[in-house]
Amino acid sequence: MQRLSVPLQWVLLLAASLTLGVILQLFHVPAALLLGPMIVGVIMGLSGATLRIHKHFFVIAQAILGCMIAQSLSPSILTPLLQDWPIVLAVLLMTLAASAFSGFLLVRFSDMPGATGAWGSSPGGASAMVVMAADYGADVRLVAFMQYLRVLFVATAAAVVARIGLGDAAQQATSPVWFPALHGGFAATLGVMLVGAWLGQRFRIPAGALLVPALIGATFHSSGTLTLQVPEWLLALAYALIGWSVGLRFTRPIFQLALRTLPQMLLSILGLMLLCAGMAWMLTRVLKVDLLTAYLATSPGGLDTVAIIAAGSKVDMAFVMAMQTLRLFTILFTGPAIARFISRFARAT
C-alpha cells in the first residue's frame, strides 16, 4: 500500500468506502456510512496506507454531528434524569467501577504501564481520553489504540444489536432525501457549527467540537429562534470523516507495539462491553426505555460514534446523549485519581 501514490490511495479509500457503505445499507445495517469507511480505513491502515485525516476535518465532522444532535435535544431531556437521579447515578457509578476494574485487571495481567491501562480502559470520548492521557504521562500510542479498538468493537456491536433488535425497522421507514433544497436554516447551521467548533477548541472543552454546537444549536432550535437544516449529504460526509479518522489510526507499527498485550486488551474490551450491556438490561427494568436506547446510553464507545448509531436506529437520542455526556464529564473529573490508584496498586508484588 505504501508504494501507491497518495492520490491513488485516496481513490481506493473513497471507492472502497462507498462500495462497502452501500452494501451495508442494502442489508439495513444502522450507521452503514460510518462502519463502511471505518472498516476500509482499518484495512488500509494495517496495510501501510500513508493517508491521514487532518485534525481540522475531524473537528468539523464532530461539529456537524453536534448540529444533528441539536435537533433532538430540548430542556425536557433533563426531566427523566432528575426524576430518576438515584438510578442514573447508580448506573454511572457502576460504569466507572467497571472501567476501573477492567483497567486494573489489564495492568495486573499484562506488561502495560498503570496509567496507560487506566486511560485506555476509560469509557469516555476517545479523543478526550487520548488528550488527558498525554497530560498524565501515559503512552499515548497505546491509549489511542485501545480507545479506537474499543470504538470499533462498540460501533460494530451496536449496529448488529440494532439490526437484530429492530429488524427492517432499524432502517428509516422512508428513503432520505440526499440533496434537499437548502434554505436559511442551512446557513444558520453552518454558523452554529463553525462557532461552536471554534469555542470548543478555543476553551479546550472535552469533546467540545461536538458538545458545544449541540448545546448552542439545541438552544436556538428548541426555542424556535432558528431552524437547523443538516442535509443527508453533509451527514454522510461527517460519518465518512469520522470513520476514516478512527480506521486509519490502526497502523502497522502501532499494531506491532500493542501485539504483546492484544489478547488482554481484547478481553478487557469485551468484558467492559458485557458489563455495560448488563447494566443496560437492568436500566430497562426500572426505567421506561427500550433495550437499544439503554444499550447505547451505557455503551462504552465514543460520543460521536454512539450518536451516529443512535440517529439511525430510532432510539431516544436525547436520553442517550444525556447519559453519555454525563459519563464523559464524570470520567474527566475522576480519571486522574483512578489512574493513580491503578498505577499504584495494580502491579503484582
Rosetta silent file (secondary structure, phi, psi, omega in degrees, C-alpha in Angstrom):
SEQUENCE: MQRLSVPLQWVLLLAASLTLGVILQLFHVPAALLLGPMIVGVIMGLSGATLRIHKHFFVIAQAILGCMIAQSLSPSILTPLLQDWPIVLAVLLMTLAASAFSGFLLVRFSDMPGATGAWGSSPGGASAMVVMAADYGADVRLVAFMQYLRVLFVATAAAVVARIGLGDAAQQATSPVWFPALHGGFAATLGVMLVGAWLGQRFRIPAGALLVPALIGATFHSSGTLTLQVPEWLLALAYALIGWSVGLRFTRPIFQLALRTLPQMLLSILGLMLLCAGMAWMLTRVLKVDLLTAYLATSPGGLDTVAIIAAGSKVDMAFVMAMQTLRLFTILFTGPAIARFISRFARAT
SCORE:     score description
SCORE:     0.000 S_00000001
   1 L     0.000  -34.219 -179.321    0.000    0.000    0.000 S_00000001
   2 L   -64.981  -24.386 -179.195    2.909    2.363    0.743 S_00000001
   3 L   -72.049  -22.472 -178.839    4.060    2.033   -2.860 S_00000001
   4 L   -74.219  145.176  176.727    0.841    3.619   -4.115 S_00000001
   5 L   -68.428  158.211 -179.106    0.783    7.371   -4.577 S_00000001
   6 H   -60.054  -44.435  177.087   -1.303    9.424   -2.173 S_00000001
   7 H   -58.890  -38.960  179.848   -3.903   10.354   -4.853 S_00000001
   8 H   -68.290  -36.301  175.542   -4.273    6.683   -5.750 S_00000001
   9 H   -63.278  -39.249  177.905   -4.701    5.776   -2.073 S_00000001
  10 H   -64.461  -42.758  178.566   -7.449    8.388   -1.812 S_00000001
  11 H   -60.530  -44.154  179.548   -9.211    6.961   -4.859 S_00000001
  12 H   -64.512  -42.951  179.892   -9.019    3.469   -3.353 S_00000001
  13 H   -62.685  -46.003 -179.073  -10.238    4.706    0.044 S_00000001
  14 H   -65.129  -46.981 -176.606  -13.190    6.593   -1.466 S_00000001
  15 H   -65.548  -45.870 -178.810  -14.236    3.809   -3.844 S_00000001
  16 H   -67.114  -39.564  179.778  -13.960    1.008   -1.271 S_00000001
  17 H   -64.923  -44.735  179.229  -15.720    3.040    1.438 S_00000001
  18 H   -62.479  -43.939 -179.079  -18.596    3.965   -0.863 S_00000001
  19 H   -62.644  -50.008 -178.549  -18.970    0.377   -2.054 S_00000001
  20 H   -66.899  -38.728  178.400  -18.951   -1.154    1.421 S_00000001
  21 H   -61.477  -42.672  178.079  -21.200    1.576    2.820 S_00000001
  22 H   -65.467  -41.491  178.875  -23.805    0.974    0.099 S_00000001
  23 H   -61.416  -44.712  179.418  -23.640   -2.803    0.629 S_00000001
  24 H   -64.070  -36.903  177.472  -24.183   -2.381    4.378 S_00000001
  25 H   -66.254  -36.392  178.179  -27.096   -0.039    3.694 S_00000001
  26 H   -62.223  -28.930  177.476  -28.686   -2.611    1.390 S_00000001
  27 L   -93.755   13.583  175.850  -28.670   -5.003    4.357 S_00000001
  28 L    57.420   39.782  176.914  -30.231   -2.286    6.537 S_00000001
  29 L   -83.366  121.901  177.759  -27.220   -2.045    8.864 S_00000001
  30 L   -60.064  147.950  179.832  -27.522    1.058   11.082 S_00000001
  31 L    57.470   34.902 -178.938  -24.669    3.567   10.724 S_00000001
  32 H   -60.284  -35.511 -177.749  -23.619    1.875    7.474 S_00000001
  33 H   -78.111   -8.052  168.878  -21.991    5.078    6.236 S_00000001
  34 H   -93.147  -47.902 -175.534  -19.840    5.128    9.376 S_00000001
  35 H   -65.375  -39.428 -179.827  -18.987    1.428    9.530 S_00000001
  36 H   -58.106  -58.542  177.680  -18.069    1.152    5.833 S_00000001
  37 H   -60.378  -34.809 -179.207  -15.376    3.882    5.886 S_00000001
  38 H   -65.086  -46.124 -179.713  -14.202    2.740    9.333 S_00000001
  39 H   -64.931  -44.418  177.971  -13.643   -0.869    8.236 S_00000001
  40 H   -62.566  -40.158  178.124  -11.939    0.195    5.000 S_00000001
  41 H   -61.336  -41.652  178.313   -9.761    2.605    6.982 S_00000001
  42 H   -61.567  -47.413 -178.509   -8.661   -0.184    9.348 S_00000001
  43 H   -61.962  -44.819 -178.876   -7.752   -2.487    6.454 S_00000001
  44 H   -70.345  -36.858  178.416   -5.832    0.222    4.616 S_00000001
  45 H   -62.719  -45.180  178.724   -4.125    1.447    7.789 S_00000001
  46 H   -71.082  -18.826  178.570   -2.870   -2.035    8.656 S_00000001
  47 L   -87.984   -0.196  175.785   -1.799   -2.466    5.010 S_00000001
  48 L    99.595   14.740  178.765    0.538    0.503    5.277 S_00000001
  49 L   -61.791  143.580 -178.598   -1.537    3.359    3.842 S_00000001
  50 L  -100.181    5.736 -179.056    0.006    6.769    4.498 S_00000001
  51 L   -71.891  144.847  173.605   -3.267    8.712    4.426 S_00000001
  52 L  -142.292  143.997  176.187   -4.323   10.685    7.486 S_00000001
  53 L   -89.407  122.794 -178.240   -7.397   12.811    8.180 S_00000001
  54 L   -61.403  145.086 -177.929   -6.352   16.272    9.318 S_00000001
  55 H   -54.393  -38.343 -177.822   -7.467   17.210   12.817 S_00000001
  56 H   -63.489  -37.034  178.297   -9.472   20.174   11.499 S_00000001
  57 H   -68.778  -36.699  176.841  -11.620   17.919    9.305 S_00000001
  58 H   -64.127  -40.749  178.351  -12.271   15.616   12.273 S_00000001
  59 H   -63.831  -45.085  179.258  -13.345   18.639   14.342 S_00000001
  60 H   -62.433  -40.242  178.578  -15.691   19.849   11.599 S_00000001
  61 H   -61.517  -40.970  177.602  -17.208   16.364   11.299 S_00000001
  62 H   -65.315  -37.671  178.918  -17.916   16.345   15.036 S_00000001
  63 H   -64.988  -37.779  176.384  -19.493   19.801   14.783 S_00000001
  64 H   -61.484  -43.697  177.160  -21.813   18.551   12.015 S_00000001
  65 H   -62.590  -37.986  178.605  -22.894   15.718   14.311 S_00000001
  66 H   -58.918  -41.361  178.206  -23.426   18.246   17.089 S_00000001
  67 H   -68.028  -35.489  176.240  -25.896   20.162   14.906 S_00000001
  68 H   -64.307  -43.121  179.184  -27.655   16.905   14.024 S_00000001
  69 H   -64.605  -36.687 -177.189  -27.961   16.044   17.722 S_00000001
  70 H   -57.125  -30.566 -179.841  -29.225   19.558   18.492 S_00000001
  71 L   -67.580  -17.448 -178.731  -32.385   18.835   16.509 S_00000001
  72 L  -105.291   -3.989 -175.859  -33.282   16.126   19.054 S_00000001
  73 L   -98.706  146.922  174.443  -32.386   17.994   22.250 S_00000001
  74 L  -158.207  163.781  179.599  -34.627   20.137   24.417 S_00000001
  75 H   -57.438  -21.148 -177.681  -34.788   21.104   28.110 S_00000001
  76 H   -65.976  -16.750 -178.659  -37.304   18.302   28.621 S_00000001
  77 H   -68.544  -20.189  179.499  -34.485   15.709   28.453 S_00000001
  78 H   -74.208  -22.498 -175.877  -33.433   16.736   31.952 S_00000001
  79 H   -58.869  -53.181  179.748  -36.782   15.691   33.419 S_00000001
  80 H   -64.916  -31.757  179.212  -36.266   11.904   33.349 S_00000001
  81 H   -68.637  -39.065  179.896  -32.671   12.282   34.550 S_00000001
  82 H   -75.418  -38.308  179.791  -33.731   14.428   37.504 S_00000001
  83 H   -65.523  -36.510 -176.699  -36.790   12.339   38.330 S_00000001
  84 L  -113.019   36.781 -173.791  -34.793    9.114   38.345 S_00000001
  85 H   -60.747  -33.400  177.987  -31.486   10.538   39.541 S_00000001
  86 H   -62.319  -38.330 -179.898  -30.737    7.701   42.016 S_00000001
  87 H   -70.225  -44.205  178.945  -30.938    5.154   39.173 S_00000001
  88 H   -60.315  -43.816  179.618  -28.941    7.346   36.782 S_00000001
  89 H   -64.211  -40.556  179.861  -26.305    7.889   39.473 S_00000001
  90 H   -63.288  -44.272  179.111  -26.131    4.170   40.244 S_00000001
  91 H   -63.822  -41.137  179.422  -25.626    3.277   36.566 S_00000001
  92 H   -61.518  -46.898 -179.154  -22.995    5.984   36.238 S_00000001
  93 H   -66.354  -38.151  178.760  -21.060    4.761   39.291 S_00000001
  94 H   -66.684  -36.021  177.368  -21.276    1.133   38.180 S_00000001
  95 H   -65.021  -43.580  177.624  -19.916    2.078   34.753 S_00000001
  96 H   -62.164  -42.904  179.218  -16.988    3.894   36.356 S_00000001
  97 H   -63.680  -39.619  179.995  -16.355    0.931   38.652 S_00000001
  98 H   -64.905  -42.495 -179.946  -16.498   -1.478   35.695 S_00000001
  99 H   -67.963  -39.606  178.164  -13.992    0.562   33.671 S_00000001
 100 H   -64.621  -42.573  178.757  -11.655    0.902   36.667 S_00000001
 101 H   -63.849  -40.581  177.876  -11.867   -2.837   37.355 S_00000001
 102 H   -61.834  -45.409  177.909  -11.203   -3.563   33.685 S_00000001
 103 H   -65.242  -38.266  178.457   -8.135   -1.316   33.706 S_00000001
 104 H   -60.342  -48.732 -179.857   -6.936   -2.820   36.988 S_00000001
 105 H   -65.361  -38.104 -179.711   -7.075   -6.376   35.612 S_00000001
 106 H   -61.309  -44.681 -179.953   -5.450   -5.306   32.347 S_00000001
 107 H   -70.216  -39.666 -177.979   -2.462   -3.811   34.165 S_00000001
 108 H   -63.417  -39.274 -172.964   -2.229   -6.688   36.660 S_00000001
 109 L  -108.634   24.860  175.062   -2.136   -9.402   33.991 S_00000001
 110 L  -147.606  179.649  178.394   -0.085   -7.677   31.286 S_00000001
 111 L   -93.162   12.043 -174.982    3.089   -5.631   30.863 S_00000001
 112 L   -76.575  136.334  176.001    1.162   -2.423   30.290 S_00000001
 113 L   -60.303  151.132 -174.281    2.028    0.598   32.476 S_00000001
 114 H   -59.214  -48.847 -178.043   -0.640    1.543   35.011 S_00000001
 115 H   -64.210  -36.804  179.460   -1.563    4.989   33.680 S_00000001
 116 H   -64.394  -46.099  178.628   -1.757    3.643   30.120 S_00000001
 117 H   -63.410  -38.166 -178.897   -4.108    0.825   31.111 S_00000001
 118 H   -66.157  -49.907 -178.279   -6.297    3.175   33.150 S_00000001
 119 H   -71.956  -32.713  177.645   -6.783    5.785   30.430 S_00000001
 120 H   -67.238  -26.341 -178.548   -7.085    3.159   27.703 S_00000001
 121 H   -92.327   -7.569 -176.359   -9.929    1.498   29.608 S_00000001
 122 L   -71.503  123.554 -176.307  -11.861    4.700   30.372 S_00000001
 123 L   -86.328   58.820  175.851  -15.215    4.680   28.519 S_00000001
 124 L  -110.699 -158.779  174.244  -15.389    8.350   27.598 S_00000001
 125 L   -68.055  128.774 -172.671  -14.886   10.180   24.345 S_00000001
 126 H   -57.841  -47.849 -177.353  -11.885    8.535   22.690 S_00000001
 127 H   -64.655  -37.637  178.552  -10.184   11.747   21.577 S_00000001
 128 H   -65.543  -39.425  179.648  -10.692   13.359   25.006 S_00000001
 129 H   -66.117  -37.095  179.264   -9.175   10.330   26.758 S_00000001
 130 H   -64.949  -42.857  179.035   -6.112   10.427   24.499 S_00000001
 131 H   -64.128  -45.426  179.138   -5.528   14.112   25.286 S_00000001
 132 H   -62.497  -40.488 -179.017   -5.951   13.529   29.031 S_00000001
 133 H   -60.196  -39.952 -179.996   -3.613   10.515   28.904 S_00000001
 134 H   -62.665  -35.091 -179.585   -0.868   12.646   27.377 S_00000001
 135 H   -72.388  -17.660 -175.688   -1.141   15.098   30.273 S_00000001
 136 L  -116.109   22.299  170.001   -0.671   12.318   32.842 S_00000001
 137 L    78.441   14.715  178.634    2.337   10.539   31.397 S_00000001
 138 L   -82.695  162.236  175.730    0.656    7.566   29.713 S_00000001
 139 L   -75.955  104.073 -172.657    1.808    6.048   26.429 S_00000001
 140 H   -61.930  -35.022 -178.424   -0.456    7.970   24.064 S_00000001
 141 H   -61.736  -46.430 -179.413    0.054    5.489   21.210 S_00000001
 142 H   -71.234  -37.201  177.211   -1.259    2.538   23.226 S_00000001
 143 H   -61.238  -46.014  179.306   -4.073    4.597   24.772 S_00000001
 144 H   -62.136  -42.599  179.687   -5.213    5.694   21.308 S_00000001
 145 H   -61.423  -46.044  179.803   -5.014    2.131   20.024 S_00000001
 146 H   -63.423  -44.699 -177.580   -7.094    0.790   22.947 S_00000001
 147 H   -62.470  -47.443 -176.068   -9.656    3.589   22.725 S_00000001
 148 H   -78.360  -24.033  171.386  -10.219    3.283   18.990 S_00000001
 149 H   -65.625  -41.614  177.421  -10.140   -0.506   19.099 S_00000001
 150 H   -67.112  -39.502  176.091  -12.989   -0.323   21.590 S_00000001
 151 H   -57.611  -43.594  179.414  -14.803    2.227   19.410 S_00000001
 152 H   -60.742  -46.029  179.738  -14.520   -0.211   16.509 S_00000001
 153 H   -65.574  -45.808 -177.154  -15.922   -3.083   18.593 S_00000001
 154 H   -65.387  -43.145  179.984  -18.685   -0.976   20.161 S_00000001
 155 H   -62.018  -44.109  179.494  -19.787    0.548   16.846 S_00000001
 156 H   -65.520  -45.907 -179.119  -19.956   -2.864   15.194 S_00000001
 157 H   -63.889  -42.273 -179.668  -21.734   -4.488   18.141 S_00000001
 158 H   -64.215  -39.743  178.101  -24.249   -1.653   18.466 S_00000001
 159 H   -64.626  -40.544  178.457  -25.072   -1.809   14.764 S_00000001
 160 H   -65.735  -43.983  178.934  -25.573   -5.584   14.987 S_00000001
 161 H   -60.863  -42.757  179.188  -27.748   -5.248   18.100 S_00000001
 162 H   -63.377  -40.515 -178.613  -29.837   -2.568   16.371 S_00000001
 163 H   -67.092  -43.281 -179.618  -30.246   -4.732   13.283 S_00000001
 164 H   -70.146  -43.460 -174.988  -31.243   -7.839   15.274 S_00000001
 165 H   -70.254  -35.610 -174.922  -33.434   -5.977   17.740 S_00000001
 166 H  -108.565  -11.908 -179.191  -35.346   -3.855   15.262 S_00000001
 167 H    62.350 -140.382 -179.588  -35.121   -5.873   12.061 S_00000001
 168 H   -66.299  -18.213  177.748  -36.032   -3.849    8.999 S_00000001
 169 H   -70.289  -13.091  177.087  -37.324   -1.130   11.325 S_00000001
 170 H   -65.005  -25.587  176.927  -33.685   -0.357   12.121 S_00000001
 171 L   -91.268  147.905  179.791  -33.582    1.395    8.797 S_00000001
 172 L   -58.348  141.982 -174.829  -35.547    4.598    8.332 S_00000001
 173 L   -63.343  -33.949  179.897  -39.037    3.940    7.055 S_00000001
 174 L  -116.723  147.843  179.078  -38.632    6.348    4.169 S_00000001
 175 L   -67.267  135.274 -178.457  -35.622    6.831    1.953 S_00000001
 176 L   -68.882  151.874  174.477  -33.752   10.002    2.902 S_00000001
 177 L   -89.258  109.742 -172.374  -33.647   12.944    0.529 S_00000001
 178 L   -71.801  -36.098 -176.548  -29.943   13.273   -0.166 S_00000001
 179 L  -128.579   73.736 -179.382  -29.962   16.702   -1.812 S_00000001
 180 L   -73.427  163.600  174.508  -32.898   18.739   -0.454 S_00000001
 181 L   -66.925  130.645 -177.224  -33.494   22.352   -1.359 S_00000001
 182 L   -86.877  143.030  177.823  -31.415   24.466    1.014 S_00000001
 183 L  -128.799 -168.499 -176.384  -32.975   27.324    2.967 S_00000001
 184 H   -60.586  -25.863  179.173  -31.865   29.841    5.578 S_00000001
 185 H   -63.140  -27.569  179.597  -31.617   27.121    8.190 S_00000001
 186 H   -69.492  -42.220  176.790  -28.615   25.664    6.386 S_00000001
 187 H   -62.935  -40.566  177.310  -26.686   28.932    6.679 S_00000001
 188 H   -62.996  -39.431  178.832  -27.648   29.091   10.370 S_00000001
 189 H   -62.731  -43.979  178.141  -26.441   25.521   10.810 S_00000001
 190 H   -61.247  -38.988  178.230  -23.076   26.356    9.257 S_00000001
 191 H   -64.295  -47.387  178.312  -22.760   29.324   11.611 S_00000001
 192 H   -61.262  -41.183 -178.252  -23.581   27.257   14.709 S_00000001
 193 H   -62.450  -49.885 -176.197  -21.239   24.532   13.524 S_00000001
 194 H   -70.372  -44.056  179.972  -18.237   26.808   12.948 S_00000001
 195 H   -66.071  -44.513 -179.774  -18.717   28.996   16.019 S_00000001
 196 H   -63.284  -42.776  178.858  -19.387   26.001   18.283 S_00000001
 197 H   -63.258  -41.622  179.982  -16.371   24.081   16.979 S_00000001
 198 H   -64.361  -44.703  179.600  -14.135   27.134   17.461 S_00000001
 199 H   -63.299  -41.977  179.665  -15.378   27.712   21.023 S_00000001
 200 H   -61.146  -40.179  179.012  -14.954   24.054   21.910 S_00000001
 201 H   -76.811  -39.096 -176.571  -11.353   24.077   20.689 S_00000001
 202 H   -62.032  -41.406 -177.738  -10.535   27.552   22.000 S_00000001
 203 L  -100.014   10.698  174.524  -11.512   26.713   25.578 S_00000001
 204 L    52.159   45.332  177.223  -10.285   23.095   25.352 S_00000001
 205 L   -78.212  127.722  179.060  -13.649   21.653   26.320 S_00000001
 206 L   -57.227  129.224 -176.122  -13.540   17.824   26.240 S_00000001
 207 L    54.473   27.639 -175.174  -15.430   16.662   23.145 S_00000001
 208 H   -64.297  -30.397  179.996  -16.242   20.364   22.736 S_00000001
 209 H   -62.844  -25.222  176.903  -16.352   20.199   18.944 S_00000001
 210 H   -96.348  -45.612 -171.897  -19.445   18.006   19.303 S_00000001
 211 H   -72.739  -40.825 -176.832  -20.993   19.199   22.574 S_00000001
 212 H   -66.448  -48.553  174.089  -20.786   22.983   22.113 S_00000001
 213 H   -59.455  -34.813  178.819  -22.535   23.061   18.692 S_00000001
 214 H   -64.215  -43.284 -179.283  -25.102   20.623   20.093 S_00000001
 215 H   -70.814  -44.035  178.782  -25.878   22.884   23.063 S_00000001
 216 H   -64.063  -47.480 -179.800  -25.912   26.126   21.046 S_00000001
 217 H   -62.099  -41.410  179.772  -27.989   24.558   18.282 S_00000001
 218 H   -63.805  -38.547  179.161  -30.429   22.985   20.737 S_00000001
 219 H   -60.841  -47.874 -179.864  -30.932   26.331   22.475 S_00000001
 220 H   -71.717  -42.252 -174.378  -31.832   28.092   19.229 S_00000001
 221 H   -69.141  -45.366 -177.451  -33.703   25.172   17.666 S_00000001
 222 H   -70.836  -26.609  178.831  -35.897   24.271   20.662 S_00000001
 223 H   -83.945   -8.722 -178.800  -36.786   27.919   21.287 S_00000001
 224 L    82.851    4.649  179.918  -37.840   28.410   17.658 S_00000001
 225 L   -67.173  -42.213  178.235  -35.242   31.139   17.129 S_00000001
 226 L  -132.766  150.712  172.776  -33.556   29.159   14.355 S_00000001
 227 L  -111.644  110.428 -177.837  -34.483   26.103   12.332 S_00000001
 228 L   -75.459  145.101  175.201  -31.434   23.969   11.768 S_00000001
 229 L  -130.872  114.551  178.497  -31.012   22.095    8.489 S_00000001
 230 L  -118.781   94.339 -176.690  -28.486   19.249    8.289 S_00000001
 231 L   -65.889  157.511 -176.002  -28.843   17.618    4.837 S_00000001
 232 H   -62.180  -37.057 -179.036  -28.099   13.928    4.379 S_00000001
 233 H   -64.230  -33.858  178.716  -25.101   14.528    2.124 S_00000001
 234 H   -71.284  -40.424  176.165  -23.444   16.614    4.842 S_00000001
 235 H   -62.502  -43.340  179.786  -24.113   13.928    7.467 S_00000001
 236 H   -60.358  -39.043  177.881  -22.706   11.251    5.160 S_00000001
 237 H   -64.238  -42.581  178.481  -19.525   13.315    4.749 S_00000001
 238 H   -64.198  -42.774  178.637  -19.201   13.659    8.537 S_00000001
 239 H   -58.508  -45.085 -177.687  -19.762    9.913    9.032 S_00000001
 240 H   -64.653  -43.809 -179.218  -17.050    9.105    6.478 S_00000001
 241 H   -62.115  -41.495  179.184  -14.537   11.527    8.001 S_00000001
 242 H   -69.005  -41.932  177.767  -15.055   10.101   11.485 S_00000001
 243 H   -60.575  -44.246  178.351  -14.896    6.534   10.186 S_00000001
 244 H   -67.050  -39.911 -179.747  -11.636    7.241    8.343 S_00000001
 245 H   -59.076  -41.259  178.840  -10.182    9.107   11.336 S_00000001
 246 H   -72.670  -50.997 -172.978  -10.738    6.054   13.532 S_00000001
 247 H   -63.328  -43.430 -175.965   -9.836    3.393   10.977 S_00000001
 248 L   -71.894   -9.403  174.961   -6.611    4.918    9.656 S_00000001
 249 L   -72.562  -17.229 -178.428   -5.195    5.113   13.193 S_00000001
 250 L   -83.336   70.719 -179.423   -4.721    1.336   13.115 S_00000001
 251 L   -84.025  160.371 -178.567   -1.256    1.466   11.590 S_00000001
 252 H   -62.707  -43.785  179.180    1.095   -1.491   11.405 S_00000001
 253 H   -60.586  -41.915  179.285    3.735   -0.007   13.795 S_00000001
 254 H   -66.681  -39.258  178.818    1.108    0.709   16.479 S_00000001
 255 H   -62.532  -41.729  178.880   -0.383   -2.747   15.993 S_00000001
 256 H   -66.468  -36.444  176.679    3.044   -4.358   16.434 S_00000001
 257 H   -63.362  -38.320 -176.651    3.635   -2.281   19.565 S_00000001
 258 H   -86.934   -5.866 -171.390    0.308   -3.443   21.015 S_00000001
 259 H   -60.418  -35.948 -177.547    0.679   -7.065   19.897 S_00000001
 260 H   -63.163  -33.896 -177.318    2.161   -8.282   23.181 S_00000001
 261 H  -109.325   11.882 -176.619   -0.865   -7.143   25.164 S_00000001
 262 H   -60.881  -43.844  178.107   -3.507   -7.528   22.436 S_00000001
 263 H   -58.143  -42.848  178.679   -5.199  -10.629   23.978 S_00000001
 264 H   -66.375  -38.007  176.872   -5.539   -8.832   27.324 S_00000001
 265 H   -59.747  -47.416 -177.965   -6.819   -5.705   25.547 S_00000001
 266 H   -62.829  -42.679  177.924   -9.487   -7.691   23.730 S_00000001
 267 H   -63.066  -40.270  178.990  -10.592   -9.431   26.939 S_00000001
 268 H   -62.766  -45.249 -179.270  -10.725   -6.071   28.708 S_00000001
 269 H   -64.639  -47.773 -178.806  -12.823   -4.509   25.935 S_00000001
 270 H   -65.110  -39.236  178.056  -15.235   -7.452   25.669 S_00000001
 271 H   -62.874  -43.900  179.030  -15.587   -7.667   29.449 S_00000001
 272 H   -64.698  -40.013  178.127  -16.395   -3.960   29.721 S_00000001
 273 H   -62.760  -40.872  179.459  -18.908   -4.229   26.878 S_00000001
 274 H   -67.162  -41.162  178.327  -20.644   -7.159   28.585 S_00000001
 275 H   -62.937  -42.610  178.781  -20.789   -5.341   31.936 S_00000001
 276 H   -67.381  -35.525  176.853  -22.288   -2.254   30.287 S_00000001
 277 H   -65.176  -38.215  176.483  -24.786   -4.441   28.398 S_00000001
 278 H   -63.278  -39.449  177.313  -25.826   -5.981   31.722 S_00000001
 279 H   -67.877  -33.823  176.343  -26.387   -2.519   33.166 S_00000001
 280 H   -62.849  -42.790  178.308  -28.436   -1.603   30.102 S_00000001
 281 H   -62.178  -41.798  178.592  -30.693   -4.582   30.743 S_00000001
 282 H   -64.842  -34.858 -179.992  -31.121   -3.522   34.382 S_00000001
 283 H   -63.127  -36.695  179.509  -31.916    0.012   33.230 S_00000001
 284 H   -68.831  -20.909 -178.891  -34.833   -1.266   31.156 S_00000001
 285 H   -79.792  -20.924 -174.844  -36.294   -2.947   34.248 S_00000001
 286 H  -117.006  -16.108  178.162  -36.538    0.290   36.236 S_00000001
 287 L  -122.589  158.532 -179.854  -36.982    2.996   33.587 S_00000001
 288 L   -87.442   66.949  176.488  -39.341    3.312   30.647 S_00000001
 289 L  -130.303  148.676  178.259  -36.655    2.927   27.989 S_00000001
 290 L   -78.899  166.327 -174.028  -36.236    0.242   25.348 S_00000001
 291 H   -63.241  -40.578 -177.904  -33.239   -2.088   25.370 S_00000001
 292 H   -67.388  -39.387  175.847  -31.471   -0.482   22.418 S_00000001
 293 H   -60.965  -46.069  179.413  -31.767    3.004   23.953 S_00000001
 294 H   -64.569  -38.338 -179.649  -30.389    1.689   27.238 S_00000001
 295 H   -63.299  -45.581  179.897  -27.614   -0.190   25.432 S_00000001
 296 H   -70.426  -33.317  179.505  -26.452    2.906   23.573 S_00000001
 297 H   -66.813  -32.046 -178.938  -26.779    5.083   26.690 S_00000001
 298 H  -102.282   -4.983 -175.084  -24.451    2.783   28.652 S_00000001
 299 L   -62.531  133.641 -176.404  -22.272    1.664   25.737 S_00000001
 300 L   -84.870   49.482  178.662  -18.536    2.337   26.343 S_00000001
 301 L  -109.851 -178.012  178.379  -17.918    3.927   22.956 S_00000001
 302 L   -75.037  154.418  179.604  -17.129    7.443   21.824 S_00000001
 303 H   -56.664  -43.404 -173.918  -19.796   10.154   21.850 S_00000001
 304 H   -67.771  -45.755 -178.472  -19.623   10.662   18.104 S_00000001
 305 H   -67.818  -38.723  177.434  -19.975    7.015   17.059 S_00000001
 306 H   -63.651  -40.206  179.213  -22.772    6.360   19.555 S_00000001
 307 H   -62.164  -40.939 -179.519  -24.584    9.468   18.274 S_00000001
 308 H   -63.932  -44.970 -179.077  -24.364    8.248   14.670 S_00000001
 309 H   -67.646  -39.550  178.608  -25.764    4.819   15.530 S_00000001
 310 H   -63.187  -39.870 -178.528  -28.499    6.321   17.708 S_00000001
 311 H   -64.485  -30.042 -178.399  -29.540    8.687   14.922 S_00000001
 312 L   -98.118   10.225 -173.713  -30.013    5.783   12.523 S_00000001
 313 L  -122.693    5.430  177.166  -31.744    3.426   14.948 S_00000001
 314 L    57.899   46.222  176.137  -34.906    5.254   16.047 S_00000001
 315 L  -107.421 -179.831  178.715  -33.978    5.330   19.725 S_00000001
 316 L   -79.638   89.435 -175.713  -34.390    8.079   22.313 S_00000001
 317 H   -57.621  -41.815 -176.795  -31.496   10.235   21.116 S_00000001
 318 H   -61.405  -44.925 -179.575  -31.911   12.794   23.918 S_00000001
 319 H   -65.090  -43.219 -179.773  -31.655   10.173   26.678 S_00000001
 320 H   -59.938  -48.718 -176.639  -28.647    8.503   25.029 S_00000001
 321 H   -69.385  -34.921  178.230  -26.726   11.767   24.643 S_00000001
 322 H   -63.854  -45.062  179.600  -27.595   12.964   28.142 S_00000001
 323 H   -66.126  -43.855 -178.850  -26.263    9.754   29.717 S_00000001
 324 H   -64.973  -41.993 -179.832  -23.160    9.655   27.531 S_00000001
 325 H   -66.128  -42.455  178.373  -22.328   13.322   28.188 S_00000001
 326 H   -59.677  -42.816 -179.527  -22.839   12.931   31.930 S_00000001
 327 H   -67.106  -39.910 -179.760  -20.489    9.942   31.965 S_00000001
 328 H   -57.792  -49.768 -176.849  -17.845   11.743   29.899 S_00000001
 329 H   -70.048  -31.957  176.187  -17.575   14.665   32.299 S_00000001
 330 H   -64.782  -41.550  179.659  -17.630   12.391   35.344 S_00000001
 331 H   -66.708  -36.261  179.039  -14.700   10.401   33.926 S_00000001
 332 H   -62.519  -34.201  179.304  -12.793   13.598   33.184 S_00000001
 333 H   -80.191  -36.459 -175.148  -13.052   14.544   36.861 S_00000001
 334 H   -95.287  -16.378 -174.938  -12.361   11.103   38.315 S_00000001
 335 H   -54.464  -47.905 -179.375   -9.929    9.763   35.679 S_00000001
 336 H   -58.727  -41.828  179.941   -6.700   11.129   37.211 S_00000001
 337 H   -65.838  -41.668  178.747   -7.479    9.638   40.631 S_00000001
 338 H   -63.880  -41.869  179.400   -8.402    6.265   39.094 S_00000001
 339 H   -61.911  -42.220  178.760   -5.199    6.264   37.013 S_00000001
 340 H   -64.180  -41.670 -179.793   -3.088    6.951   40.112 S_00000001
 341 H   -62.037  -46.777 -178.684   -4.834    4.172   42.044 S_00000001
 342 H   -65.664  -41.510 -179.932   -4.303    1.611   39.269 S_00000001
 343 H   -61.079  -34.262 -174.967   -0.691    2.660   38.769 S_00000001
 344 H   -83.785  -38.354 -169.371   -0.005    2.214   42.469 S_00000001
 345 H  -111.658  -12.347 -173.456   -1.912   -0.958   43.332 S_00000001
 346 L   -78.650  -25.516 -178.714   -2.441   -2.975   40.148 S_00000001
 347 L   -69.326  130.392  178.009    1.124   -4.218   39.798 S_00000001
 348 L   -68.068  134.842 -178.115    1.645   -7.668   41.303 S_00000001
 349 L   -94.012    0.000    0.000    4.226   -7.537   44.094 S_00000001
